[in-house]
């Protein structure tokens, strides 16, 4: 995914979770951090596969 696609994905997730009232879950916190331009708190891109 490009950075733009990633941003769009997490923005969609964040909005959907806010509409559902789910703002305390870890996945929402992740979406919030990413959409606010902060580093992904669960970035696994540097972990070995």
PDB file of N, CA, C and O in Angstrom:
ATOM      1  N   UNK A   1       0.838  -1.187   0.000  1.00  0.00           N
ATOM      2  CA  UNK A   1       0.000   0.000   0.000  1.00  0.00           C
ATOM      3  C   UNK A   1       0.879   1.244   0.000  1.00  0.00           C
ATOM      4  O   UNK A   1       1.934   1.281   0.633  1.00  0.00           O
ATOM      5  N   UNK A   2       0.426   2.245  -0.714  1.00  0.00           N
ATOM      6  CA  UNK A   2       1.134   3.519  -0.670  1.00  0.00           C
ATOM      7  C   UNK A   2       0.769   4.228   0.637  1.00  0.00           C
ATOM      8  O   UNK A   2      -0.178   3.839   1.322  1.00  0.00           O
ATOM      9  N   UNK A   3       1.513   5.250   0.966  1.00  0.00           N
ATOM     10  CA  UNK A   3       1.218   5.999   2.189  1.00  0.00           C
ATOM     11  C   UNK A   3      -0.171   6.643   2.104  1.00  0.00           C
ATOM     12  O   UNK A   3      -0.895   6.699   3.097  1.00  0.00           O
ATOM     13  N   UNK A   4      -0.530   7.121   0.927  1.00  0.00           N
ATOM     14  CA  UNK A   4      -1.848   7.719   0.729  1.00  0.00           C
ATOM     15  C   UNK A   4      -2.960   6.691   0.941  1.00  0.00           C
ATOM     16  O   UNK A   4      -3.969   6.992   1.578  1.00  0.00           O
ATOM     17  N   UNK A   5      -2.780   5.487   0.412  1.00  0.00           N
ATOM     18  CA  UNK A   5      -3.769   4.421   0.588  1.00  0.00           C
ATOM     19  C   UNK A   5      -3.876   4.021   2.057  1.00  0.00           C
ATOM     20  O   UNK A   5      -4.968   3.766   2.566  1.00  0.00           O
ATOM     21  N   UNK A   6      -2.741   3.970   2.722  1.00  0.00           N
ATOM     22  CA  UNK A   6      -2.733   3.632   4.149  1.00  0.00           C
ATOM     23  C   UNK A   6      -3.496   4.678   4.948  1.00  0.00           C
ATOM     24  O   UNK A   6      -4.295   4.333   5.819  1.00  0.00           O
ATOM     25  N   UNK A   7      -3.259   5.944   4.660  1.00  0.00           N
ATOM     26  CA  UNK A   7      -3.971   7.027   5.346  1.00  0.00           C
ATOM     27  C   UNK A   7      -5.478   6.920   5.116  1.00  0.00           C
ATOM     28  O   UNK A   7      -6.271   7.057   6.048  1.00  0.00           O
ATOM     29  N   UNK A   8      -5.861   6.675   3.860  1.00  0.00           N
ATOM     30  CA  UNK A   8      -7.283   6.555   3.528  1.00  0.00           C
ATOM     31  C   UNK A   8      -7.923   5.388   4.273  1.00  0.00           C
ATOM     32  O   UNK A   8      -9.030   5.505   4.799  1.00  0.00           O
ATOM     33  N   UNK A   9      -7.213   4.261   4.311  1.00  0.00           N
ATOM     34  CA  UNK A   9      -7.717   3.073   5.016  1.00  0.00           C
ATOM     35  C   UNK A   9      -7.969   3.384   6.496  1.00  0.00           C
ATOM     36  O   UNK A   9      -9.049   3.115   7.021  1.00  0.00           O
ATOM     37  N   UNK A  10      -6.956   3.955   7.158  1.00  0.00           N
ATOM     38  CA  UNK A  10      -7.095   4.217   8.589  1.00  0.00           C
ATOM     39  C   UNK A  10      -8.099   5.324   8.880  1.00  0.00           C
ATOM     40  O   UNK A  10      -8.749   5.305   9.925  1.00  0.00           O
ATOM     41  N   UNK A  11      -8.236   6.286   7.977  1.00  0.00           N
ATOM     42  CA  UNK A  11      -9.248   7.333   8.159  1.00  0.00           C
ATOM     43  C   UNK A  11     -10.645   6.715   8.091  1.00  0.00           C
ATOM     44  O   UNK A  11     -11.523   7.065   8.879  1.00  0.00           O
ATOM     45  N   UNK A  12     -10.841   5.803   7.153  1.00  0.00           N
ATOM     46  CA  UNK A  12     -12.126   5.108   7.029  1.00  0.00           C
ATOM     47  C   UNK A  12     -12.418   4.287   8.284  1.00  0.00           C
ATOM     48  O   UNK A  12     -13.533   4.303   8.806  1.00  0.00           O
ATOM     49  N   UNK A  13     -11.401   3.573   8.759  1.00  0.00           N
ATOM     50  CA  UNK A  13     -11.560   2.777   9.989  1.00  0.00           C
ATOM     51  C   UNK A  13     -11.922   3.674  11.168  1.00  0.00           C
ATOM     52  O   UNK A  13     -12.845   3.380  11.927  1.00  0.00           O
ATOM     53  N   UNK A  14     -11.192   4.759  11.306  1.00  0.00           N
ATOM     54  CA  UNK A  14     -11.424   5.679  12.431  1.00  0.00           C
ATOM     55  C   UNK A  14     -12.851   6.217  12.415  1.00  0.00           C
ATOM     56  O   UNK A  14     -13.534   6.198  13.439  1.00  0.00           O
ATOM     57  N   UNK A  15     -13.300   6.695  11.261  1.00  0.00           N
ATOM     58  CA  UNK A  15     -14.652   7.250  11.161  1.00  0.00           C
ATOM     59  C   UNK A  15     -15.715   6.204  11.473  1.00  0.00           C
ATOM     60  O   UNK A  15     -16.687   6.493  12.171  1.00  0.00           O
ATOM     61  N   UNK A  16     -15.533   4.997  10.961  1.00  0.00           N
ATOM     62  CA  UNK A  16     -16.504   3.929  11.208  1.00  0.00           C
ATOM     63  C   UNK A  16     -16.560   3.585  12.696  1.00  0.00           C
ATOM     64  O   UNK A  16     -17.640   3.371  13.246  1.00  0.00           O
ATOM     65  N   UNK A  17     -15.419   3.533  13.331  1.00  0.00           N
ATOM     66  CA  UNK A  17     -15.388   3.198  14.754  1.00  0.00           C
ATOM     67  C   UNK A  17     -15.977   4.322  15.595  1.00  0.00           C
ATOM     68  O   UNK A  17     -16.636   4.060  16.600  1.00  0.00           O
ATOM     69  N   UNK A  18     -15.750   5.561  15.199  1.00  0.00           N
ATOM     70  CA  UNK A  18     -16.355   6.684  15.914  1.00  0.00           C
ATOM     71  C   UNK A  18     -17.872   6.657  15.781  1.00  0.00           C
ATOM     72  O   UNK A  18     -18.589   6.909  16.750  1.00  0.00           O
ATOM     73  N   UNK A  19     -18.362   6.350  14.579  1.00  0.00           N
ATOM     74  CA  UNK A  19     -19.815   6.248  14.382  1.00  0.00           C
ATOM     75  C   UNK A  19     -20.410   5.142  15.241  1.00  0.00           C
ATOM     76  O   UNK A  19     -21.529   5.264  15.741  1.00  0.00           O
ATOM     77  N   UNK A  20     -19.660   4.069  15.408  1.00  0.00           N
ATOM     78  CA  UNK A  20     -20.134   2.930  16.196  1.00  0.00           C
ATOM     79  C   UNK A  20     -19.944   3.148  17.701  1.00  0.00           C
ATOM     80  O   UNK A  20     -20.430   2.360  18.513  1.00  0.00           O
ATOM     81  N   UNK A  21     -19.240   4.214  18.065  1.00  0.00           N
ATOM     82  CA  UNK A  21     -19.005   4.485  19.487  1.00  0.00           C
ATOM     83  C   UNK A  21     -17.872   3.667  20.080  1.00  0.00           C
ATOM     84  O   UNK A  21     -17.729   3.595  21.300  1.00  0.00           O
ATOM     85  N   UNK A  22     -17.070   3.054  19.229  1.00  0.00           N
ATOM     86  CA  UNK A  22     -15.954   2.222  19.699  1.00  0.00           C
ATOM     87  C   UNK A  22     -14.670   3.039  19.673  1.00  0.00           C
ATOM     88  O   UNK A  22     -13.896   2.964  18.718  1.00  0.00           O
ATOM     89  N   UNK A  23     -14.448   3.820  20.724  1.00  0.00           N
ATOM     90  CA  UNK A  23     -13.268   4.683  20.758  1.00  0.00           C
ATOM     91  C   UNK A  23     -12.312   4.303  21.889  1.00  0.00           C
ATOM     92  O   UNK A  23     -11.438   5.089  22.253  1.00  0.00           O
ATOM     93  N   UNK A  24     -12.472   3.131  22.431  1.00  0.00           N
ATOM     94  CA  UNK A  24     -11.573   2.709  23.506  1.00  0.00           C
ATOM     95  C   UNK A  24     -10.716   1.509  23.120  1.00  0.00           C
ATOM     96  O   UNK A  24      -9.820   1.118  23.868  1.00  0.00           O
ATOM     97  N   UNK A  25     -10.983   0.932  21.971  1.00  0.00           N
ATOM     98  CA  UNK A  25     -10.242  -0.267  21.573  1.00  0.00           C
ATOM     99  C   UNK A  25      -8.834   0.085  21.085  1.00  0.00           C
ATOM    100  O   UNK A  25      -8.558   1.225  20.711  1.00  0.00           O
ATOM    101  N   UNK A  26      -7.972  -0.898  21.098  1.00  0.00           N
ATOM    102  CA  UNK A  26      -6.599  -0.720  20.635  1.00  0.00           C
ATOM    103  C   UNK A  26      -6.556  -0.398  19.143  1.00  0.00           C
ATOM    104  O   UNK A  26      -5.711   0.382  18.704  1.00  0.00           O
ATOM    105  N   UNK A  27      -7.446  -0.982  18.371  1.00  0.00           N
ATOM    106  CA  UNK A  27      -7.447  -0.724  16.928  1.00  0.00           C
ATOM    107  C   UNK A  27      -7.868   0.716  16.650  1.00  0.00           C
ATOM    108  O   UNK A  27      -7.361   1.342  15.720  1.00  0.00           O
ATOM    109  N   UNK A  28      -8.796   1.244  17.455  1.00  0.00           N
ATOM    110  CA  UNK A  28      -9.172   2.653  17.294  1.00  0.00           C
ATOM    111  C   UNK A  28      -7.995   3.550  17.666  1.00  0.00           C
ATOM    112  O   UNK A  28      -7.718   4.527  16.971  1.00  0.00           O
ATOM    113  N   UNK A  29      -7.315   3.231  18.735  1.00  0.00           N
ATOM    114  CA  UNK A  29      -6.158   4.034  19.148  1.00  0.00           C
ATOM    115  C   UNK A  29      -5.095   4.024  18.057  1.00  0.00           C
ATOM    116  O   UNK A  29      -4.444   5.040  17.810  1.00  0.00           O
ATOM    117  N   UNK A  30      -4.919   2.896  17.414  1.00  0.00           N
ATOM    118  CA  UNK A  30      -3.967   2.795  16.310  1.00  0.00           C
ATOM    119  C   UNK A  30      -4.411   3.691  15.156  1.00  0.00           C
ATOM    120  O   UNK A  30      -3.608   4.446  14.610  1.00  0.00           O
ATOM    121  N   UNK A  31      -5.674   3.610  14.789  1.00  0.00           N
ATOM    122  CA  UNK A  31      -6.205   4.446  13.709  1.00  0.00           C
ATOM    123  C   UNK A  31      -6.046   5.922  14.037  1.00  0.00           C
ATOM    124  O   UNK A  31      -5.699   6.718  13.165  1.00  0.00           O
ATOM    125  N   UNK A  32      -6.294   6.286  15.270  1.00  0.00           N
ATOM    126  CA  UNK A  32      -6.174   7.669  15.701  1.00  0.00           C
ATOM    127  C   UNK A  32      -4.737   8.166  15.556  1.00  0.00           C
ATOM    128  O   UNK A  32      -4.509   9.246  15.011  1.00  0.00           O
ATOM    129  N   UNK A  33      -3.790   7.407  16.026  1.00  0.00           N
ATOM    130  CA  UNK A  33      -2.376   7.789  15.929  1.00  0.00           C
ATOM    131  C   UNK A  33      -1.960   7.965  14.467  1.00  0.00           C
ATOM    132  O   UNK A  33      -1.337   8.965  14.112  1.00  0.00           O
ATOM    133  N   UNK A  34      -2.297   7.009  13.640  1.00  0.00           N
ATOM    134  CA  UNK A  34      -1.887   7.044  12.234  1.00  0.00           C
ATOM    135  C   UNK A  34      -2.519   8.230  11.509  1.00  0.00           C
ATOM    136  O   UNK A  34      -1.838   8.919  10.750  1.00  0.00           O
ATOM    137  N   UNK A  35      -3.814   8.478  11.733  1.00  0.00           N
ATOM    138  CA  UNK A  35      -4.491   9.568  11.023  1.00  0.00           C
ATOM    139  C   UNK A  35      -4.087  10.938  11.540  1.00  0.00           C
ATOM    140  O   UNK A  35      -4.342  11.946  10.880  1.00  0.00           O
ATOM    141  N   UNK A  36      -3.466  10.991  12.699  1.00  0.00           N
ATOM    142  CA  UNK A  36      -2.970  12.265  13.217  1.00  0.00           C
ATOM    143  C   UNK A  36      -1.498  12.481  12.871  1.00  0.00           C
ATOM    144  O   UNK A  36      -0.860  13.404  13.377  1.00  0.00           O
ATOM    145  N   UNK A  37      -0.967  11.618  12.002  1.00  0.00           N
ATOM    146  CA  UNK A  37       0.387  11.788  11.529  1.00  0.00           C
ATOM    147  C   UNK A  37       1.465  11.274  12.469  1.00  0.00           C
ATOM    148  O   UNK A  37       2.650  11.546  12.275  1.00  0.00           O
ATOM    149  N   UNK A  38       1.055  10.541  13.473  1.00  0.00           N
ATOM    150  CA  UNK A  38       2.019   9.967  14.409  1.00  0.00           C
ATOM    151  C   UNK A  38       2.437   8.578  13.910  1.00  0.00           C
ATOM    152  O   UNK A  38       1.753   7.982  13.077  1.00  0.00           O
ATOM    153  N   UNK A  39       3.562   8.066  14.423  1.00  0.00           N
ATOM    154  CA  UNK A  39       3.995   6.724  14.002  1.00  0.00           C
ATOM    155  C   UNK A  39       2.981   5.648  14.405  1.00  0.00           C
ATOM    156  O   UNK A  39       2.303   5.764  15.426  1.00  0.00           O
ATOM    157  N   UNK A  40       2.894   4.623  13.597  1.00  0.00           N
ATOM    158  CA  UNK A  40       2.038   3.474  13.886  1.00  0.00           C
ATOM    159  C   UNK A  40       2.542   2.806  15.176  1.00  0.00           C
ATOM    160  O   UNK A  40       3.681   2.342  15.217  1.00  0.00           O
ATOM    161  N   UNK A  41       1.721   2.753  16.214  1.00  0.00           N
ATOM    162  CA  UNK A  41       2.167   2.166  17.483  1.00  0.00           C
ATOM    163  C   UNK A  41       2.395   0.663  17.389  1.00  0.00           C
ATOM    164  O   UNK A  41       2.994   0.071  18.286  1.00  0.00           O
ATOM    165  N   UNK A  42       1.924   0.044  16.316  1.00  0.00           N
ATOM    166  CA  UNK A  42       2.098  -1.399  16.148  1.00  0.00           C
ATOM    167  C   UNK A  42       2.804  -1.650  14.812  1.00  0.00           C
ATOM    168  O   UNK A  42       2.426  -2.558  14.072  1.00  0.00           O
ATOM    169  N   UNK A  43       3.801  -0.868  14.509  1.00  0.00           N
ATOM    170  CA  UNK A  43       4.524  -1.004  13.245  1.00  0.00           C
ATOM    171  C   UNK A  43       5.361  -2.268  13.279  1.00  0.00           C
ATOM    172  O   UNK A  43       6.285  -2.403  14.081  1.00  0.00           O
ATOM    173  N   UNK A  44       5.020  -3.184  12.399  1.00  0.00           N
ATOM    174  CA  UNK A  44       5.743  -4.459  12.338  1.00  0.00           C
ATOM    175  C   UNK A  44       6.602  -4.562  11.084  1.00  0.00           C
ATOM    176  O   UNK A  44       7.115  -5.637  10.771  1.00  0.00           O
ATOM    177  N   UNK A  45       6.761  -3.467  10.373  1.00  0.00           N
ATOM    178  CA  UNK A  45       7.483  -3.520   9.100  1.00  0.00           C
ATOM    179  C   UNK A  45       8.947  -3.882   9.236  1.00  0.00           C
ATOM    180  O   UNK A  45       9.553  -4.353   8.274  1.00  0.00           O
ATOM    181  N   UNK A  46       9.536  -3.672  10.417  1.00  0.00           N
ATOM    182  CA  UNK A  46      10.950  -3.987  10.585  1.00  0.00           C
ATOM    183  C   UNK A  46      11.177  -5.343  11.248  1.00  0.00           C
ATOM    184  O   UNK A  46      12.321  -5.752  11.450  1.00  0.00           O
ATOM    185  N   UNK A  47      10.092  -6.042  11.587  1.00  0.00           N
ATOM    186  CA  UNK A  47      10.223  -7.363  12.205  1.00  0.00           C
ATOM    187  C   UNK A  47      10.568  -8.400  11.152  1.00  0.00           C
ATOM    188  O   UNK A  47      10.085  -8.323  10.022  1.00  0.00           O
ATOM    189  N   UNK A  48      11.401  -9.374  11.514  1.00  0.00           N
ATOM    190  CA  UNK A  48      11.727 -10.433  10.549  1.00  0.00           C
ATOM    191  C   UNK A  48      10.505 -11.282  10.232  1.00  0.00           C
ATOM    192  O   UNK A  48       9.618 -11.461  11.067  1.00  0.00           O
ATOM    193  N   UNK A  49      10.478 -11.793   9.025  1.00  0.00           N
ATOM    194  CA  UNK A  49       9.341 -12.634   8.613  1.00  0.00           C
ATOM    195  C   UNK A  49       9.725 -14.071   8.635  1.00  0.00           C
ATOM    196  O   UNK A  49       8.905 -14.934   8.321  1.00  0.00           O
TER     197      UNK A  49
END
